[in-house]
Amino acid sequence: MTHLFPPGRVLLSQVVSINAEVTVLLDAQWRVFSCNPAAQAVLSASAEIVLGQEVFAWIHPDDHLTLKNSLQHSPVMDAAESVRVRVRRANGEWLWVRASSVSFLNDPNVQTTVLQFHPEQRLQDKHRRALWEMAQAVNSTYVLPEVISALLTSGVEVLGAGAGSIRLISANGQYLELASDAGFSTQSTVLDSLLPLTLKMPVTDVARSGEALFMSNQTFQALYPEIHAQHGLEFQSVAVLPLMVGNRLLGVLALLFHQNHKFDVQEQTFLQMVAQLCAPALDRSRLAQELKREQDWSRAVNLNSSDIATILDDQGLIRYQSGSIERILGYSATDLLDQSIYPLIHPDDHPQVQQALVQLFPGSDPVTFTYRGQHQDGHWVWLESIGADLHHQPHVNGVLVNSRDVSAREEARLVQQDILERLTVSERNFKRLADHASDLVRQYALDGSVVYASPTARDLLGYDSEDLLGPDPLHHVHEEDLPALQEAFQRRFSAGFEQEKFEYRLRRRDGTYLWVETVFKAVRDPETQQITAFIDTSRDIDQRKQAEQHLNVQLDRYHHLLDFTASLEQLRDPAALTAEALHKCLELTEYDYGYAFAWSGSGLTFEAQAGMTSAAISDFMDELRLHRLTPAVDQAIRRASPGR
């Protein structure tokens, strides 16, 4: 079978006939040998009228050169950049179209140039529809991830892109963070989650320059050979657009296409319009997300804060109440709005709260006051509040009162105050008793220093009370009693110590010593049982001690008398008996020497002596031996003699 045209041209004609795009096939002389129904519809002419004519017959004369240059420089088996020309319809109307061509003239099986027309009105309608669909998608939500997903999903679909990604500037402005992506089949450096702006990549270059970047396959390979080598087989062209709001960069939109787009002016303008649509939507969603985050944070802080924030107007009505009031006083944040604060305050505390609020005026220092606030269940909670006048701040326009629960502190203070009051009364009573007691009363600190001495010190020792105060409690103790007393004083911190009694001598002001009996006792805290101080009471036992000493002397004499009697009973020699008796008499008496005389009818005769005798007494005794006693003595002796 013989063909008028090369077999490839026939097959191409059949394919073009069912193509929806406006397509005509030209021979080497630019004559139309085939046009599809879409072309006939645009030209409003049948195939018989169009076929066989030069294509320029349907082109505006002013556009002949533009189209001719485009046809002459059509890439072999690749789409040329589109040119803008006017075509004449059958009714004489001129229609603006975008014309693009692909040359197959060098292919012997085809020998054809494929010329396609894209009516601008149809393209503009397509762009408008795409923008409308994207606007609908991004306006359906304010949630940032959903907005980003909608932009990519709808954007990639309506723009005919094979894949896309959106990256946002990091908070520190040093990185591009991947927000979302669509259409990528493999993970690579293109999809690294965090890209420093210093990298040499299309998205980082656009972020730094703020200028859109449109790359055909050839430009992509020339500018970024490493990235092209990794993705060039899948994506033939790339559009990277900055997402700007005013002069502020939000991020970068990257679109990758499977076809080799030339990105004419109209396409670039459309893609930049897409970026201009995306940027405000992203910014609005980001702001909404930040606002929600701040609101959630503020709500969490208000609910869990230790302070209650309250705003009062000039009449003391509550205009704002933070959520933390529910945790402290049991009310919700709205229960007390537009109500006066005074019904919530203990009646006894109204004056101090009123006085504090009166002190507030614009520019005044904050005022702190403490009072009792009523819980929702009726009990009272101690609150400490700091009030500040913020009428000068329009968003407040009132008095800001921050209140915190200080119940534990106030209850502890009241307990301490009660203890101090009772302690004061106790100390007053103690001092009254001590001041009027006949015994010396002293109080000691834990380190042993004397901190109080009763006035009895003057009567007992001749010292003023102040003379006994100080760090050395044993200063006036007799040196013979000091070691035992020091040892006893150290036992005050032994386990289970309560009290101890001891006797010792204290030095008076005049230098003499006084025997005293002292009871030393620990003072313990009734709650903790810890020792907090020591007290002692000392009484005068000097007379008792003297009586004891006299009694001991008498007892010693009695014991000697018993020994004397026993020793006399054992002696039989009169001379030995007389000497022993004279010796025992000196031991039982206070005499220093003694003499024994024998009585007979002729008078007294010297028998024995004991003790130390001076020379004068010896002479007297010698003279006494030579003389008879006086008649009176003689008579007395005779009357005392037995049998007389």
C-alpha positions as CSV (number, residue, x, y, z in Angstrom):
1,M,0.0,0.0,0.0
2,T,1.3,3.5,-1.0
3,H,1.2,6.4,1.5
4,L,1.2,10.1,0.5
5,F,2.8,11.0,3.8
6,P,5.5,9.3,5.9
7,P,3.9,6.6,8.2
8,G,4.9,8.4,11.3
9,R,3.1,11.6,10.2
10,V,-0.1,9.6,9.6
11,L,0.0,8.1,13.1
12,L,0.8,11.6,14.6
13,S,-2.2,13.0,12.8
14,Q,-4.5,10.4,14.3
15,V,-3.1,11.1,17.8
16,V,-3.6,14.9,17.3
17,S,-7.1,14.5,16.1
18,I,-8.2,13.2,19.5
19,N,-6.1,15.7,21.5
20,A,-8.1,18.3,23.5
21,E,-5.4,21.0,23.0
22,V,-5.6,23.2,19.9
23,T,-3.1,21.5,17.6
24,V,-2.0,21.8,13.9
25,L,0.6,19.9,12.0
26,L,2.9,21.8,9.6
27,D,5.2,20.6,6.8
28,A,8.6,22.0,6.1
29,Q,7.0,25.1,4.3
30,W,4.8,25.8,7.4
31,R,1.7,24.6,5.5
32,V,-1.1,23.1,7.5
33,F,-1.7,19.5,6.5
34,S,-3.7,18.5,9.6
35,C,-5.7,20.2,12.3
36,N,-7.7,18.7,15.0
37,P,-11.4,19.6,15.9
38,A,-10.2,21.9,18.8
39,A,-8.3,24.0,16.2
40,Q,-11.2,24.1,13.9
41,A,-13.4,25.3,16.8
42,V,-10.9,28.1,17.8
43,L,-10.5,29.3,14.2
44,S,-14.3,28.9,13.5
45,A,-13.3,27.2,10.2
46,S,-13.6,23.7,8.8
47,A,-10.6,21.5,8.0
48,E,-11.1,22.0,4.2
49,I,-10.6,25.8,4.6
50,V,-7.5,25.5,6.8
51,L,-5.7,22.6,5.2
52,G,-3.0,23.4,2.6
53,Q,-2.6,27.0,3.7
54,E,0.4,28.6,5.3
55,V,-0.1,28.9,9.0
56,F,0.8,32.6,8.7
57,A,-2.5,33.2,6.8
58,W,-4.2,32.9,10.2
59,I,-1.7,34.9,12.1
60,H,-1.8,38.7,12.6
61,P,0.8,40.4,10.3
62,D,2.5,42.1,13.3
63,D,3.1,38.7,14.8
64,H,4.5,36.9,11.8
65,L,8.1,37.4,12.7
66,T,7.5,36.3,16.3
67,L,6.0,33.1,15.3
68,K,8.5,32.5,12.4
69,N,11.4,32.9,14.8
70,S,9.8,30.5,17.3
71,L,9.2,27.9,14.5
72,Q,12.7,28.2,13.2
73,H,14.3,27.7,16.6
74,S,12.0,25.0,17.8
75,P,14.0,22.3,19.7
76,V,14.1,19.0,18.2
77,M,11.6,16.7,19.9
78,D,11.3,19.2,22.8
79,A,8.9,22.0,23.5
80,A,10.0,25.5,22.7
81,E,9.2,28.5,24.9
82,S,5.7,29.7,24.1
83,V,5.2,33.1,22.3
84,R,2.2,35.4,22.4
85,V,0.5,35.9,19.0
86,R,-2.9,36.7,17.6
87,V,-4.9,34.3,15.4
88,R,-7.7,35.3,13.1
89,R,-11.0,33.6,13.4
90,A,-13.4,33.1,10.4
91,N,-15.5,36.1,11.6
92,G,-12.4,38.4,11.4
93,E,-11.9,38.6,15.2
94,W,-8.4,38.4,16.5
95,L,-7.7,36.0,19.5
96,W,-4.6,36.2,21.7
97,V,-3.0,32.8,22.2
98,R,0.2,31.3,23.5
99,A,1.9,29.4,20.7
100,S,4.5,26.6,21.3
101,S,6.0,24.2,18.9
102,V,8.0,21.0,18.7
103,S,10.1,20.1,15.6
104,F,10.1,16.6,14.1
105,L,11.4,17.7,10.7
106,N,14.6,15.7,11.0
107,D,12.7,12.5,11.7
108,P,12.2,10.9,8.2
109,N,9.2,9.0,9.6
110,V,7.4,12.2,10.7
111,Q,8.9,15.3,9.0
112,T,6.4,17.5,10.9
113,T,6.3,20.5,13.2
114,V,3.7,20.3,15.9
115,L,2.2,23.7,16.7
116,Q,-0.2,24.2,19.6
117,F,-2.2,27.2,20.5
118,H,-3.4,28.0,24.1
119,P,-6.1,30.7,24.0
120,E,-5.2,33.2,26.8
121,Q,-8.7,33.5,27.9
122,R,-8.9,29.8,28.6
123,L,-5.5,29.8,30.3
124,Q,-6.6,32.8,32.5
125,D,-9.8,31.0,33.3
126,K,-7.8,27.9,34.3
127,H,-5.5,30.1,36.5
128,R,-8.4,31.8,38.1
129,R,-10.1,28.5,38.8
130,A,-6.8,27.1,40.3
131,L,-6.4,30.2,42.5
132,W,-10.1,30.0,43.6
133,E,-9.7,26.3,44.5
134,M,-6.6,27.0,46.5
135,A,-8.2,29.9,48.3
136,Q,-11.2,27.7,49.2
137,A,-8.8,25.1,50.6
138,V,-6.7,27.4,52.7
139,N,-9.7,29.4,54.0
140,S,-11.4,26.3,55.2
141,T,-9.2,26.1,58.3
142,Y,-6.9,28.2,60.5
143,V,-4.9,25.2,61.8
144,L,-1.4,25.7,60.4
145,P,-0.7,22.0,59.5
146,E,-4.0,21.8,57.8
147,V,-3.4,25.0,55.8
148,I,0.0,23.8,54.7
149,S,-1.4,20.4,53.7
150,A,-4.2,22.1,51.8
151,L,-1.8,24.4,50.0
152,L,0.4,21.5,48.9
153,T,-2.3,19.1,48.0
154,S,-4.5,21.5,46.0
155,G,-1.5,23.4,44.7
156,V,0.3,20.4,43.3
157,E,-2.9,19.2,41.8
158,V,-4.2,22.3,40.1
159,L,-0.7,23.5,39.1
160,G,0.2,20.2,37.5
161,A,3.3,19.8,39.7
162,G,4.7,16.4,40.4
163,A,5.8,17.3,44.0
164,G,6.1,20.3,46.3
165,S,7.3,21.4,49.7
166,I,6.8,24.3,52.1
167,R,9.6,25.4,54.4
168,L,9.3,28.0,57.1
169,I,12.0,30.3,58.6
170,S,13.1,29.1,62.0
171,A,12.6,31.2,65.1
172,N,16.3,32.3,65.1
173,G,16.2,33.1,61.4
174,Q,19.1,30.7,60.7
175,Y,17.4,27.7,59.2
176,L,14.6,26.6,56.9
177,E,12.4,24.1,58.6
178,L,10.4,21.6,56.6
179,A,6.7,22.2,57.3
180,S,5.2,19.7,54.9
181,D,5.8,18.0,51.5
182,A,3.8,16.1,48.9
183,G,4.6,13.9,45.9
184,F,8.2,12.9,46.8
185,S,8.8,9.2,46.4
186,T,12.2,9.0,48.2
187,Q,13.9,10.7,51.1
188,S,16.9,12.8,50.2
189,T,18.8,16.0,51.1
190,V,16.0,17.8,49.4
191,L,13.7,16.8,52.2
192,D,16.1,17.3,55.1
193,S,14.0,18.7,58.0
194,L,16.4,21.5,58.8
195,L,18.5,23.3,56.3
196,P,21.0,26.0,57.2
197,L,20.5,29.1,55.1
198,T,24.2,29.0,54.2
199,L,23.7,25.9,52.1
200,K,23.9,26.1,48.3
201,M,20.4,24.9,47.4
202,P,17.5,26.4,45.4
203,V,15.3,26.9,48.5
204,T,18.1,28.5,50.6
205,D,19.2,30.7,47.7
206,V,15.6,32.0,47.3
207,A,15.3,32.5,51.0
208,R,18.5,34.6,51.1
209,S,17.7,36.6,48.0
210,G,13.9,37.0,48.3
211,E,13.6,36.5,44.5
212,A,11.7,33.7,42.8
213,L,13.7,31.1,40.9
214,F,12.3,29.4,37.7
215,M,14.4,26.6,36.2
216,S,13.9,24.6,33.1
217,N,15.7,21.3,32.8
218,Q,18.8,22.9,31.3
219,T,18.9,25.7,33.9
220,F,18.3,23.2,36.7
221,Q,21.2,21.0,35.5
222,A,23.5,24.0,35.1
223,L,22.9,25.7,38.4
224,Y,22.6,22.7,40.7
225,P,24.2,19.7,39.0
226,E,24.4,17.5,42.2
227,I,20.7,17.9,43.0
228,H,19.8,17.5,39.3
229,A,21.7,14.3,39.2
230,Q,19.7,12.9,42.1
231,H,16.3,14.1,40.9
232,G,16.6,15.0,37.3
233,L,15.2,11.8,36.0
234,E,12.0,12.3,37.9
235,F,11.6,16.1,37.8
236,Q,12.4,18.2,34.7
237,S,11.8,21.7,36.0
238,V,11.6,23.5,39.3
239,A,9.9,26.7,40.5
240,V,10.9,28.1,43.9
241,L,9.0,31.1,45.3
242,P,9.6,33.2,48.4
243,L,6.6,33.4,50.8
244,M,6.5,37.1,51.7
245,V,4.2,39.2,53.8
246,G,5.3,42.8,53.0
247,N,9.0,42.7,53.5
248,R,9.0,39.8,55.9
249,L,10.0,36.4,54.7
250,L,7.9,33.5,56.1
251,G,9.4,30.7,54.1
252,V,9.8,29.1,50.7
253,L,7.4,27.3,48.4
254,A,9.1,24.7,46.0
255,L,7.2,23.1,43.1
256,L,8.8,20.4,41.0
257,F,7.4,19.3,37.6
258,H,7.8,16.1,35.6
259,Q,7.6,18.1,32.3
260,N,10.3,20.5,31.2
261,H,8.5,23.8,31.7
262,K,10.0,26.9,30.2
263,F,8.0,29.1,32.6
264,D,7.0,32.0,30.4
265,V,6.1,35.4,31.8
266,Q,2.4,34.4,32.2
267,E,3.3,31.2,34.1
268,Q,5.8,33.0,36.3
269,T,3.2,35.6,37.1
270,F,0.6,33.0,37.9
271,L,3.0,31.1,40.2
272,Q,4.0,34.3,42.0
273,M,0.3,34.9,42.5
274,V,0.0,31.5,44.1
275,A,2.9,32.4,46.4
276,Q,1.2,35.7,47.3
277,L,-2.0,33.7,48.1
278,C,-0.1,31.2,50.2
279,A,1.9,33.6,52.3
280,P,-0.9,35.5,54.0
281,A,-2.8,32.3,54.6
282,L,0.3,30.7,56.2
283,D,0.9,33.9,58.3
284,R,-2.7,34.0,59.4
285,S,-2.6,30.4,60.4
286,R,0.8,30.8,62.1
287,L,-0.5,33.8,64.1
288,A,-3.7,31.9,64.9
289,Q,-1.6,28.9,66.1
290,E,0.6,31.2,68.2
291,L,-2.5,32.9,69.6
292,K,-4.0,29.6,70.5
293,R,-0.7,28.5,72.1
294,E,-0.6,31.7,74.2
295,Q,-4.3,31.3,75.1
296,D,-3.7,27.7,76.1
297,W,-0.6,28.7,78.1
298,S,-2.4,31.6,79.7
299,R,-5.3,29.3,80.6
300,A,-3.0,26.7,82.0
301,V,-1.1,29.4,84.0
302,N,-4.3,30.9,85.3
303,L,-5.7,27.6,86.4
304,N,-2.6,26.4,88.0
305,S,-1.0,29.6,89.2
306,S,-0.5,30.1,92.9
307,D,-1.9,33.7,92.5
308,I,-5.4,34.9,91.8
309,A,-5.4,37.8,89.3
310,T,-8.4,40.2,89.8
311,I,-9.2,43.5,88.0
312,L,-11.5,45.9,89.9
313,D,-13.2,49.0,88.6
314,D,-13.6,52.2,90.5
315,Q,-16.6,50.9,92.4
316,G,-14.8,47.7,93.6
317,L,-16.7,45.5,91.1
318,I,-14.8,42.5,89.7
319,R,-14.3,43.0,85.9
320,Y,-11.9,40.0,85.5
321,Q,-11.0,37.0,87.5
322,S,-8.3,34.4,86.7
323,G,-9.1,30.7,86.7
324,S,-6.8,30.0,89.6
325,I,-9.5,31.3,92.0
326,E,-11.3,27.9,91.5
327,R,-8.3,26.1,93.1
328,I,-8.0,28.6,96.0
329,L,-11.5,29.7,96.7
330,G,-13.7,27.2,94.8
331,Y,-15.4,29.7,92.5
332,S,-15.1,29.6,88.7
333,A,-13.6,32.5,86.8
334,T,-17.0,33.8,85.9
335,D,-19.0,33.3,89.1
336,L,-18.0,36.6,90.6
337,L,-17.9,38.9,87.6
338,D,-19.6,42.3,88.1
339,Q,-19.9,41.6,91.9
340,S,-18.4,43.6,94.7
341,I,-15.4,42.1,96.4
342,Y,-16.5,43.1,99.9
343,P,-19.0,40.4,100.5
344,L,-16.1,37.9,100.0
345,I,-14.0,39.6,102.7
346,H,-14.3,38.9,106.4
347,P,-16.2,41.8,108.0
348,D,-13.3,42.4,110.5
349,D,-10.9,42.9,107.6
350,H,-13.0,45.5,105.6
351,P,-11.3,48.6,107.1
352,Q,-7.7,47.5,106.2
353,V,-8.7,46.4,102.7
354,Q,-10.5,49.8,102.1
355,Q,-7.5,51.6,103.5
356,A,-5.2,49.8,101.1
357,L,-7.3,50.4,98.0
358,V,-7.7,54.1,98.9
359,Q,-3.9,54.5,98.7
360,L,-3.9,53.4,95.1
361,F,-3.9,56.0,92.3
362,P,-2.2,56.2,88.8
363,G,1.5,56.2,89.3
364,S,1.4,55.1,93.0
365,D,3.5,52.3,94.4
366,P,1.8,48.9,94.8
367,V,0.2,48.2,98.2
368,T,0.3,44.9,100.0
369,F,-2.5,43.9,102.4
370,T,-3.6,40.7,104.2
371,Y,-7.2,39.7,104.9
372,R,-9.5,36.7,104.9
373,G,-11.5,35.7,101.9
374,Q,-14.5,33.4,102.0
375,H,-14.3,30.1,100.2
376,Q,-17.3,28.9,98.3
377,D,-18.0,26.3,101.0
378,G,-18.0,29.0,103.7
379,H,-14.7,28.7,105.4
380,W,-12.2,31.5,105.5
381,V,-8.9,31.6,103.6
382,W,-6.1,34.0,104.5
383,L,-5.0,35.9,101.4
384,E,-2.1,38.3,100.8
385,S,-2.8,40.7,98.0
386,I,-0.7,43.2,96.1
387,G,-2.7,46.0,94.4
388,A,-1.6,48.2,91.6
389,D,-3.5,51.0,89.8
390,L,-3.4,50.3,86.1
391,H,-6.0,52.7,84.8
392,H,-3.3,54.2,82.5
393,Q,-3.1,50.9,80.6
394,P,-6.1,50.7,78.2
395,H,-6.3,46.9,78.2
396,V,-6.6,46.9,82.0
397,N,-8.3,50.2,82.9
398,G,-8.6,49.3,86.6
399,V,-6.9,48.1,89.7
400,L,-5.0,44.8,89.3
401,V,-5.0,42.7,92.5
402,N,-2.7,39.6,92.7
403,S,-3.7,37.4,95.7
404,R,-2.1,34.3,97.1
405,D,-3.1,31.8,99.7
406,V,-1.1,32.5,102.9
407,S,-3.3,30.5,105.3
408,A,-0.4,28.3,106.4
409,R,1.7,31.3,107.2
410,E,-1.0,33.2,109.0
411,E,-2.1,30.2,111.0
412,A,1.5,29.6,112.0
413,R,1.8,33.3,112.9
414,L,-1.3,33.2,115.0
415,V,-0.1,30.0,116.8
416,Q,3.2,31.7,117.4
417,Q,1.5,34.8,118.6
418,D,-0.6,32.8,121.0
419,I,2.5,31.0,122.2
420,L,4.4,34.3,122.6
421,E,1.5,35.8,124.5
422,R,1.2,32.8,126.8
423,L,5.0,32.8,127.2
424,T,4.9,36.5,128.0
425,V,2.3,35.8,130.7
426,S,4.3,32.9,131.9
427,E,7.6,34.8,132.0
428,R,5.8,37.7,133.8
429,N,4.4,35.3,136.4
430,F,7.8,33.6,136.7
431,K,9.6,36.9,137.2
432,R,7.0,38.0,139.7
433,L,7.5,34.8,141.7
434,A,11.2,34.9,141.3
435,D,11.5,38.6,142.3
436,H,9.6,37.9,145.6
437,A,11.0,34.5,146.4
438,S,13.3,34.0,149.4
439,D,15.5,31.7,147.2
440,L,17.9,32.8,144.6
441,V,16.5,32.0,141.1
442,R,18.6,32.0,138.0
443,Q,17.9,31.2,134.3
444,Y,20.5,29.9,131.9
445,A,20.7,29.8,128.1
446,L,21.6,26.6,126.4
447,D,25.2,27.6,126.3
448,G,25.2,27.8,130.1
449,S,25.4,31.6,130.4
450,V,23.2,33.2,133.1
451,V,20.5,35.4,131.6
452,Y,18.5,36.2,134.7
453,A,19.1,36.3,138.4
454,S,16.4,37.2,140.9
455,P,16.8,40.2,143.3
456,T,17.4,37.8,146.2
457,A,21.0,37.9,145.1
458,R,21.5,41.0,147.2
459,D,20.1,39.6,150.4
460,L,21.8,36.3,149.9
461,L,25.2,37.2,148.6
462,G,25.4,41.0,148.6
463,Y,25.5,41.2,144.8
464,D,23.1,43.0,142.5
465,S,21.2,40.7,140.0
466,E,23.3,42.1,137.1
467,D,26.5,41.0,138.8
468,L,25.6,37.4,138.5
469,L,24.8,37.6,134.7
470,G,27.3,36.4,132.1
471,P,28.9,33.5,130.5
472,D,30.6,32.0,133.6
473,P,27.9,30.6,135.9
474,L,30.5,29.1,138.3
475,H,32.5,32.2,138.9
476,H,31.5,32.6,142.6
477,V,31.8,28.9,143.5
478,H,34.4,27.8,146.2
479,E,37.5,26.3,144.6
480,E,37.1,23.1,146.6
481,D,33.6,22.6,145.3
482,L,34.3,23.7,141.7
483,P,35.4,20.3,140.2
484,A,32.4,18.4,141.4
485,L,30.1,21.3,140.3
486,Q,31.7,21.5,136.8
487,E,31.2,17.8,136.3
488,A,27.5,18.1,137.4
489,F,27.0,21.1,135.2
490,Q,28.2,19.1,132.1
491,R,25.5,16.4,132.8
492,R,22.7,18.8,131.8
493,F,22.8,17.6,128.2
494,S,22.8,13.9,129.0
495,A,20.0,11.7,127.8
496,G,16.9,12.0,129.9
497,F,18.2,14.8,132.1
498,E,15.5,16.5,134.1
499,Q,17.0,17.9,137.3
500,E,19.8,17.5,139.8
501,K,20.4,18.8,143.4
502,F,23.8,19.6,144.9
503,E,25.3,21.6,147.8
504,Y,28.3,23.9,147.6
505,R,29.7,27.2,148.8
506,L,29.2,30.6,147.1
507,R,31.4,33.6,147.7
508,R,29.7,36.6,149.1
509,R,30.7,40.2,148.1
510,D,32.5,40.5,151.5
511,G,34.7,37.5,150.7
512,T,33.1,35.1,153.0
513,Y,31.4,31.9,151.8
514,L,27.8,30.8,152.1
515,W,26.6,27.2,151.9
516,V,23.7,26.9,149.5
517,E,21.5,24.0,148.2
518,T,20.7,24.3,144.5
519,V,18.2,22.4,142.4
520,F,19.2,22.6,138.7
521,K,16.3,21.8,136.3
522,A,15.8,21.6,132.5
523,V,13.0,23.6,130.8
524,R,11.5,21.7,127.8
525,D,9.2,22.8,125.0
526,P,5.8,21.2,125.6
527,E,5.3,20.4,121.9
528,T,8.8,19.1,120.9
529,Q,10.1,18.2,124.3
530,Q,13.4,19.8,123.3
531,I,15.4,21.6,126.1
532,T,15.0,25.3,125.6
533,A,16.6,26.7,128.8
534,F,17.7,25.8,132.4
535,I,16.7,27.3,135.7
536,D,18.0,26.8,139.3
537,T,16.9,27.8,142.7
538,S,19.4,28.2,145.5
539,R,18.6,28.5,149.2
540,D,20.8,29.4,152.2
541,I,21.8,26.3,154.2
542,D,24.7,27.9,156.1
543,Q,23.1,27.5,159.6
544,R,22.1,23.9,158.7
545,K,25.7,23.3,157.7
546,Q,27.0,24.8,161.0
547,A,24.6,22.7,163.0
548,E,25.7,19.6,161.1
549,Q,29.3,20.4,161.8
550,H,28.6,20.9,165.5
551,L,26.7,17.7,165.6
552,N,29.6,15.9,163.9
553,V,32.0,17.3,166.6
554,Q,29.7,16.0,169.3
555,L,29.4,12.7,167.7
556,D,33.2,12.4,167.5
557,R,33.4,13.2,171.2
558,Y,30.8,10.6,172.0
559,H,32.7,8.0,170.0
560,H,35.9,9.0,171.9
561,L,34.1,8.7,175.2
562,L,33.0,5.2,174.3
563,D,36.5,4.3,173.3
564,F,37.8,5.9,176.6
565,T,35.4,3.8,178.7
566,A,36.4,0.7,176.9
567,S,40.1,1.4,177.3
568,L,39.8,2.1,181.1
569,E,38.1,-1.2,181.6
570,Q,41.1,-3.0,180.2
571,L,43.7,-1.3,182.5
572,R,44.6,-2.5,186.0
573,D,47.7,-0.5,186.9
574,P,46.7,2.7,188.6
575,A,49.5,4.8,187.0
576,A,48.6,3.6,183.5
577,L,45.0,4.1,184.2
578,T,45.6,7.7,185.3
579,A,47.8,8.5,182.3
580,E,45.2,7.0,179.8
581,A,42.4,8.9,181.5
582,L,44.3,12.1,181.4
583,H,45.0,11.6,177.6
584,K,41.4,10.7,176.7
585,C,40.2,13.8,178.6
586,L,42.3,16.0,176.4
587,E,40.9,14.3,173.2
588,L,37.3,14.9,174.4
589,T,37.8,18.5,175.4
590,E,39.3,21.6,173.9
591,Y,42.1,21.8,176.5
592,D,45.8,21.7,175.5
593,Y,47.3,20.0,178.5
594,G,46.3,18.4,181.8
595,Y,47.6,17.1,185.2
596,A,46.6,14.4,187.6
597,F,47.0,14.6,191.4
598,A,46.5,12.0,194.0
599,W,44.8,12.8,197.3
600,S,45.8,11.5,200.6
601,G,45.5,12.5,204.2
602,S,48.6,14.5,204.0
603,G,47.2,16.4,200.9
604,L,47.6,16.3,197.0
605,T,50.5,14.7,195.3
606,F,51.4,15.0,191.6
607,E,50.8,11.8,189.7
608,A,50.9,12.5,185.8
609,Q,50.6,15.1,183.0
610,A,49.6,15.1,179.3
611,G,49.8,17.5,176.4
612,M,52.4,20.2,175.8
613,T,53.4,22.3,178.9
614,S,55.1,25.6,178.8
615,A,58.1,26.5,181.1
616,A,56.0,28.9,183.2
617,I,53.4,26.2,183.8
618,S,56.1,23.7,184.7
619,D,57.5,26.1,187.3
620,F,54.0,26.6,188.7
621,M,53.5,22.9,188.9
622,D,56.8,22.4,190.8
623,E,55.7,25.0,193.3
624,L,52.3,23.4,193.6
625,R,53.9,20.1,194.6
626,L,55.7,21.8,197.6
627,H,52.7,23.5,199.1
628,R,49.6,22.2,200.6
629,L,46.3,23.3,199.2
630,T,44.3,26.1,200.7
631,P,41.9,25.3,203.4
632,A,39.0,25.9,201.1
633,V,40.3,23.5,198.5
634,D,41.1,21.0,201.1
635,Q,37.6,21.2,202.5
636,A,36.1,20.8,199.1
637,I,38.1,17.8,198.4
638,R,37.3,16.3,201.7
639,R,33.5,16.8,201.1
640,A,33.8,15.2,197.7
641,S,35.8,12.2,199.0
642,P,33.8,8.9,199.5
643,G,32.7,8.2,202.9
644,R,33.1,11.7,204.1
